[in-house]
């Protein structure tokens, strides 16, 4: 099942370029095009499911397993200090692309004023260049192969 107008379906099919860092039979993981922080990744099922309520339970569990792998790779490659796993459902919650996806957002002490804990999407002015996207993508892929 696919939605021909869905940007994530187009990314999965290779019709839109992305910085893919992981792929298996059910999921792809890419760097978020508008990241909150360096290494912000999205776990996307290859099949189109609108949200968590549409996603089969077996894939919901696997999404977290893939997210854990990505978080470990972020820690090993980018020295992240913490992570948010974020998943929005329906427009009112902040879901922008109506294709289930799980955000893995690394957090860095060095990017935070002392004593400030992070809100889920707040505070970042991080705007990577194409060169940095390529570098970060390569670092994460290398860490995933270990």
trRosetta pair geometry for C-beta under 8 A, 3 or more apart (Angstrom, degrees):
i j d omega theta_ij theta_ji phi_ij phi_ji
1 47 5.5 60 54 -169 81 101
1 48 5.3 -108 118 52 86 91
1 49 8.0 83 85 -66 124 60
2 6 7.4 -142 180 39 68 122
2 9 4.9 121 -162 -153 91 133
2 13 7.6 58 -145 -52 145 123
2 47 7.2 -105 -72 -145 65 55
2 48 5.1 122 -127 -12 32 121
3 6 3.8 76 82 -18 109 118
3 9 5.2 -178 56 -20 69 152
3 48 4.6 145 -7 -146 92 163
3 99 7.0 -147 36 -82 128 109
4 9 7.1 -98 -95 103 18 144
6 9 3.9 78 78 6 109 110
6 10 6.7 -177 93 -9 58 83
6 48 5.8 143 24 -118 165 125
6 97 7.2 93 -161 -173 86 97
6 98 7.2 -106 -115 73 105 76
6 99 5.0 96 -169 -53 132 130
7 10 5.6 -55 -151 37 34 113
7 11 6.4 37 150 -22 66 102
7 16 6.5 -18 -163 19 75 166
7 97 5.8 -90 52 -126 110 124
7 99 7.7 -147 58 13 67 133
8 11 5.4 -47 -145 34 38 114
8 12 6.3 42 153 -21 66 101
8 44 5.1 -153 -164 -153 121 139
8 48 7.7 137 87 -108 104 81
8 97 5.7 107 -26 159 112 139
8 99 4.0 -145 48 79 137 150
8 101 6.5 -149 -107 -60 152 126
9 12 5.6 -50 -148 35 32 114
9 13 6.4 24 154 -11 64 109
9 48 5.3 -12 -79 -74 118 112
9 99 6.5 -161 -36 -101 81 153
10 13 5.8 -59 -144 44 31 107
10 15 4.1 -81 -165 69 84 116
10 16 4.5 62 124 -6 110 110
11 14 7.7 41 180 -71 30 23
11 15 7.5 -82 -62 53 22 73
11 16 5.0 -52 -80 68 64 104
11 18 4.8 46 -151 -30 112 140
11 28 7.3 -155 125 86 101 146
11 30 6.5 -63 169 -33 139 160
11 44 7.1 43 85 86 125 166
12 28 5.8 -180 -112 9 76 135
12 44 6.6 -134 -69 119 105 123
12 46 5.0 143 -158 -137 136 64
18 30 4.3 -31 159 -141 128 142
18 31 7.4 172 174 47 84 70
18 33 7.5 -87 -126 -63 84 100
19 30 5.8 118 71 -165 58 82
19 31 4.0 -8 78 27 123 113
19 133 5.1 -139 -62 170 151 103
19 134 7.2 -138 -117 -86 120 42
19 136 7.7 44 160 81 152 93
19 137 4.2 -119 -176 -86 113 137
20 23 6.2 10 175 -46 125 109
20 28 5.8 -56 -135 -172 108 113
20 29 7.2 108 -160 77 63 50
20 30 5.3 -46 -96 -96 50 83
20 137 7.7 66 61 -156 33 122
21 29 5.2 -57 66 101 91 98
21 30 6.5 145 8 -116 84 27
21 31 6.4 90 -28 -42 119 79
21 41 6.4 -71 40 -123 140 127
21 70 7.1 91 101 -125 128 101
21 73 7.6 163 158 112 126 153
21 137 5.6 -137 -82 -147 93 74
21 140 4.6 -14 -150 104 135 127
21 141 5.4 -137 -149 -66 70 80
21 144 6.9 139 160 -20 89 146
22 27 7.3 5 114 112 103 100
22 28 6.8 154 89 -163 63 44
22 29 3.8 23 49 36 106 114
22 66 6.8 157 123 -165 146 105
22 69 7.0 123 -124 106 157 123
22 70 6.4 -109 -6 -83 149 97
22 141 7.7 -172 -63 -106 62 72
22 144 6.0 -157 -89 -136 101 163
23 27 7.2 -160 -139 100 44 56
23 28 4.8 -5 -103 -110 85 76
23 29 7.4 -143 -63 21 48 69
24 27 5.7 25 47 49 91 79
24 66 7.2 -137 16 -100 127 120
25 46 7.7 -92 152 7 39 145
26 45 6.0 -41 164 -138 83 81
26 46 6.0 -147 -173 12 30 104
26 47 7.8 -44 -153 6 71 95
26 59 6.1 -158 180 -122 137 100
26 62 6.1 33 83 116 152 150
27 43 5.7 -8 -169 -174 135 85
27 44 6.4 141 -155 74 78 42
27 45 5.6 -54 -95 -101 74 44
27 46 6.5 -134 -86 -26 21 82
27 62 7.1 -170 -23 127 128 110
27 63 6.8 146 -90 -104 144 67
27 66 5.2 -50 80 -82 159 171
28 44 5.4 -19 64 64 82 98
28 46 6.5 93 -14 -78 92 81
29 41 5.4 20 177 174 104 121
29 42 6.7 172 -151 83 60 46
29 43 5.1 -21 -99 -99 92 63
29 44 7.2 158 -93 17 37 75
29 66 6.4 -172 -56 162 122 116
29 70 5.4 -157 -163 -86 159 133
29 104 7.9 -2 -151 19 123 127
30 41 6.8 163 84 -153 32 75
30 42 5.4 -13 59 55 81 96
30 44 6.9 -1 11 6 102 123
31 35 6.7 -41 174 -65 89 125
31 39 7.2 -94 -122 -144 98 27
31 40 6.9 83 -163 76 70 61
31 41 5.9 -56 -103 -101 44 68
31 42 7.8 61 153 13 7 83
31 133 6.0 176 88 -150 155 90
31 136 6.5 94 -103 101 146 118
31 137 5.8 -93 -24 -81 131 93
31 140 7.8 155 -70 21 101 153
32 35 4.5 129 76 -85 105 70
32 36 7.5 22 76 0 152 70
32 40 4.3 -45 28 114 125 104
32 41 6.5 -151 -23 -103 84 13
32 42 5.4 107 -79 -31 81 102
32 103 7.0 23 -68 -129 137 95
35 38 6.9 92 130 -85 148 20
35 39 7.4 120 -155 52 146 27
35 40 3.5 158 -144 40 96 125
35 124 7.5 -91 122 145 68 156
35 126 5.9 -55 96 103 96 122
35 128 6.6 30 35 0 126 116
36 40 5.1 126 35 -89 74 147
36 105 5.2 6 55 -142 131 125
36 121 5.6 -124 -100 -140 130 61
36 124 4.6 148 -175 8 58 152
36 126 6.9 67 145 43 26 122
37 40 5.5 121 56 -50 58 102
37 105 6.1 95 33 -174 105 85
37 106 5.6 -122 99 76 123 73
37 107 6.4 129 20 -99 171 42
37 108 6.5 175 -170 4 137 101
37 111 6.6 153 -129 79 116 165
37 124 5.5 -131 -65 -104 68 139
37 126 5.6 118 -116 1 37 160
38 78 6.0 -175 120 -159 110 141
38 106 6.8 -52 82 71 66 121
38 108 7.3 22 42 -24 107 138
38 126 6.2 -133 -45 -157 68 147
38 128 7.0 114 -107 -71 75 122
38 132 7.8 -85 -124 166 101 120
38 136 6.1 -148 -171 -112 88 142
39 74 4.7 116 164 -130 144 109
39 77 7.6 152 -108 85 132 109
39 78 4.8 -119 -52 4 145 168
39 80 6.5 -111 68 -61 152 126
39 106 4.6 15 82 16 123 134
39 136 5.8 -142 -78 -173 66 123
39 140 6.5 143 -133 -73 96 127
40 103 6.8 -16 -171 -165 92 98
40 104 7.3 168 -155 85 45 56
40 105 5.0 6 -120 -116 91 71
40 106 6.9 -128 -71 23 53 76
41 70 5.1 -132 83 179 155 141
41 74 7.3 -137 -6 -64 125 124
41 103 7.4 142 81 -159 48 50
41 104 4.6 -8 63 57 98 102
41 140 7.5 154 -74 -158 134 162
42 101 4.9 -4 -171 178 107 126
42 102 7.0 141 -160 71 55 45
42 103 6.0 -28 -100 -98 69 57
42 104 7.7 -166 -77 18 21 76
43 63 5.3 134 122 -158 135 84
43 66 5.0 134 -137 102 132 121
43 67 5.3 -85 -27 -71 151 82
43 70 6.7 -142 -68 -9 106 149
43 101 6.4 155 72 -163 51 67
43 102 4.2 -11 52 57 109 101
43 104 6.7 69 -25 -20 103 107
44 99 6.8 32 -150 125 104 114
44 100 7.6 145 -140 95 57 64
44 101 4.8 -17 -93 -109 77 100
45 48 7.8 174 93 -81 102 15
45 49 5.8 24 60 17 144 111
45 55 6.8 165 -19 -124 153 108
45 59 5.7 32 -103 -180 134 137
45 63 7.2 -61 -58 -82 94 109
45 99 7.8 -142 54 168 85 93
45 100 5.9 26 14 76 114 110
45 101 8.0 -138 8 -87 70 58
48 99 5.6 -74 -139 -124 77 104
49 54 4.2 172 -171 109 85 105
49 55 4.3 103 140 -80 156 69
49 56 7.7 -123 -97 -3 149 65
49 59 7.5 149 -8 92 158 149
49 99 7.0 92 61 -159 48 60
49 100 4.5 -10 88 3 99 123
50 53 7.6 -26 79 64 100 86
50 54 4.4 94 39 -1 83 155
50 98 5.3 -19 -148 169 83 90
50 99 6.9 -66 -119 -98 32 34
50 100 6.8 63 95 -40 22 81
51 54 5.5 94 48 14 55 102
51 55 7.1 -102 115 -14 31 98
51 89 4.2 96 -172 -138 131 87
51 90 6.2 -12 -80 -44 163 65
51 95 6.5 -45 -101 -109 112 168
51 98 7.3 -54 -50 -157 89 69
51 100 5.5 136 -129 -83 20 85
52 55 5.5 -52 -141 29 34 117
52 60 6.5 69 -149 -113 84 121
52 87 6.4 87 -61 142 119 129
52 89 5.2 -63 17 -86 103 130
52 100 6.3 124 -63 -122 45 118
53 89 6.9 95 -9 -157 96 135
54 100 6.8 -153 67 -41 101 119
55 59 5.3 -117 -179 84 97 115
55 60 5.2 117 117 -65 121 89
55 63 7.6 -8 178 -25 151 139
55 100 4.9 54 -60 -68 124 171
56 59 4.8 83 66 11 86 103
56 60 7.1 -147 97 -12 42 86
57 60 5.3 -49 -145 30 38 116
57 61 6.6 36 158 -16 67 101
58 61 6.2 -55 -156 36 29 109
58 62 6.5 26 149 -15 63 110
59 62 5.3 -54 -142 41 38 112
59 63 6.2 52 154 -33 68 96
60 63 5.8 -45 -153 21 30 116
60 64 7.4 26 150 -13 58 99
61 64 6.1 -57 -162 32 37 108
61 65 6.8 35 145 -18 67 105
62 65 5.3 -51 -150 35 43 115
62 66 6.3 42 152 -17 71 101
63 66 5.8 -55 -150 39 31 109
63 67 6.2 36 148 -22 64 107
63 100 7.8 -88 -91 144 155 118
63 102 5.0 133 166 -14 118 143
64 67 5.2 -50 -144 36 34 117
64 68 6.4 42 153 -24 64 100
64 85 7.3 46 -124 -168 80 156
64 102 7.5 -153 -78 -142 51 167
65 68 5.7 -48 -152 30 31 114
65 69 6.9 33 148 -18 61 102
66 69 5.6 -52 -154 34 37 114
66 70 6.4 35 150 -18 67 104
66 102 7.9 128 79 60 104 135
67 70 5.6 -54 -147 37 34 111
67 71 6.2 35 154 -20 67 105
67 85 5.5 66 169 -122 148 120
67 102 5.4 -74 -75 124 127 138
67 104 5.1 172 -151 -75 86 118
68 71 5.7 -51 -145 36 31 112
68 72 6.4 32 154 -19 63 104
69 72 5.8 -55 -151 35 30 111
69 73 6.5 28 151 -17 64 107
69 144 6.7 61 160 -130 104 95
70 73 5.6 -56 -151 38 33 112
70 74 6.4 36 150 -22 66 103
70 104 4.8 138 101 50 127 168
70 140 7.5 14 -151 -171 75 123
70 144 7.7 -9 -102 -90 51 115
71 74 5.5 -51 -148 34 33 113
71 75 6.5 34 153 -20 64 103
71 80 7.7 -101 -161 73 69 142
71 83 4.8 -11 -132 -90 119 167
71 85 7.7 -56 -61 -69 133 100
71 104 5.5 -132 -66 -163 82 127
71 106 7.5 155 -133 -84 69 86
72 75 5.7 -52 -150 35 32 112
72 76 6.3 25 154 -12 65 110
72 143 7.6 -171 118 149 71 114
73 76 5.7 -59 -143 43 32 107
73 77 5.8 8 165 -1 69 116
73 140 5.0 77 140 -160 121 75
73 143 3.9 134 -152 103 78 116
73 144 4.6 -9 -98 -65 142 76
74 77 6.4 -65 -130 49 23 94
74 78 5.2 -36 -169 39 65 115
74 80 4.7 10 137 0 104 136
74 83 7.1 116 75 -92 142 116
74 104 7.0 -170 -20 136 145 118
74 106 4.6 -152 166 -73 141 132
74 140 6.5 -1 -80 -114 60 106
74 143 7.7 170 -40 88 20 157
75 78 7.4 -52 -88 57 11 72
75 79 7.0 42 -165 -119 46 22
75 80 5.3 -84 -89 50 57 89
75 106 7.8 -177 -64 -123 58 120
76 143 4.2 150 89 -148 115 123
76 146 6.8 -125 157 36 162 148
77 136 8.0 115 131 -158 126 60
77 139 4.1 135 -177 150 124 97
77 140 5.2 -151 51 -85 162 47
77 142 6.7 123 -104 68 122 93
77 143 3.9 -108 -47 -35 108 140
78 106 6.2 75 90 132 134 172
78 136 7.0 26 -83 -141 125 93
78 139 6.6 102 -60 120 81 137
78 140 7.4 -9 -26 -75 110 87
79 108 7.6 65 103 -119 81 101
80 83 6.5 64 134 -68 138 84
80 106 3.4 -94 -117 -161 144 118
80 107 6.4 89 -170 50 97 41
80 108 6.1 -89 -130 -73 59 76
81 106 7.9 103 32 178 52 86
81 107 5.8 -73 67 99 85 78
81 108 5.6 112 10 -126 105 35
81 109 4.7 67 -25 -23 172 90
82 106 7.5 133 79 -164 43 54
82 107 4.2 -22 70 58 91 116
82 118 7.7 178 88 20 129 127
83 104 6.2 -21 -164 -169 119 79
83 105 6.5 139 -161 73 62 52
83 106 5.7 -33 -100 -104 77 50
83 107 6.6 -158 -75 8 25 89
84 103 7.1 0 105 108 93 106
84 104 7.8 162 81 -156 52 34
84 105 4.3 -9 55 58 97 109
84 107 6.9 77 -16 -37 89 113
84 118 7.1 -113 -42 102 127 129
84 120 5.7 159 -176 -133 159 71
85 102 6.3 -9 -169 -179 90 107
85 103 7.0 156 -159 82 38 63
85 104 6.0 -8 -104 -103 71 65
85 105 7.9 -170 -75 21 25 77
86 102 7.4 148 73 -165 42 57
86 103 4.1 -13 60 58 94 117
86 105 6.3 19 4 -3 116 120
86 120 5.5 107 -97 -163 139 119
86 121 7.8 103 -142 -56 175 89
87 100 7.6 11 -159 -163 111 81
87 101 7.3 -170 -126 94 81 43
87 102 4.9 -30 -82 -110 107 71
87 103 6.9 -171 -69 18 51 77
88 93 4.5 173 -164 116 89 106
88 94 4.4 -103 -131 78 151 87
88 95 4.1 -173 114 -65 105 73
88 96 7.9 53 79 -5 144 64
89 93 5.4 39 59 38 53 155
89 95 5.9 23 -132 -41 8 137
90 93 5.4 85 67 10 74 105
90 95 5.6 112 54 29 13 129
91 94 7.9 107 -178 -19 33 7
91 95 5.9 -85 -80 64 32 85
91 96 8.0 78 -123 -94 69 34
91 98 7.9 -28 -61 -80 83 103
94 121 8.0 -166 -171 -14 151 149
95 98 6.5 83 139 -93 117 58
97 101 6.7 27 78 7 118 132
105 120 7.5 113 42 -170 157 64
107 111 7.7 -135 -170 60 59 113
107 112 7.3 26 178 -42 100 130
107 118 5.3 -130 -122 -9 136 152
108 111 4.3 68 78 10 105 106
108 112 7.0 171 92 -11 57 92
109 112 5.8 -74 -151 40 35 108
111 124 7.7 17 159 -109 135 82
111 126 7.9 -6 -148 -62 147 116
112 116 5.1 -152 179 73 100 98
112 117 7.8 28 -165 -102 148 19
112 118 6.8 -93 -101 -61 131 90
112 123 7.7 28 -110 156 78 155
113 116 4.5 58 66 0 87 130
116 123 8.0 144 140 -110 134 153
118 122 6.8 173 -168 62 70 88
118 123 6.5 -112 -132 29 83 142
119 122 3.5 40 62 18 119 123
119 123 6.8 138 39 -13 93 105
121 124 7.8 -84 178 20 54 108
128 132 4.0 -129 -161 88 100 125
128 133 5.3 125 124 -55 131 76
128 136 7.1 -57 -137 0 155 139
129 132 4.8 98 50 6 74 99
129 133 7.2 -129 97 -4 41 85
130 133 5.5 -50 -150 33 35 115
130 134 6.5 35 152 -19 65 104
131 134 5.8 -56 -153 36 31 112
131 135 6.3 29 152 -18 65 108
132 135 5.5 -52 -142 39 35 112
132 136 6.0 32 160 -16 69 108
133 136 6.1 -59 -143 41 25 106
133 137 6.0 28 157 -22 63 112
134 137 5.8 -56 -145 37 26 114
134 138 6.4 25 157 -18 63 107
135 138 6.0 -58 -151 36 28 109
135 139 6.4 27 153 -19 64 108
136 139 5.7 -54 -148 35 32 113
136 140 6.4 28 157 -17 66 106
137 140 6.1 -59 -148 37 27 107
137 141 6.3 26 156 -17 64 109
138 141 5.8 -56 -144 39 29 110
138 142 6.3 32 156 -21 64 107
139 142 5.8 -56 -151 35 28 112
139 143 6.5 25 153 -16 63 107
140 143 5.7 -56 -149 37 33 111
140 144 6.4 36 152 -23 66 105
141 144 5.6 -53 -148 33 33 114
141 145 6.8 35 153 -23 63 103
142 145 5.9 -55 -157 28 33 112
142 146 7.6 45 147 -34 60 94
143 146 5.9 -38 -163 6 41 117
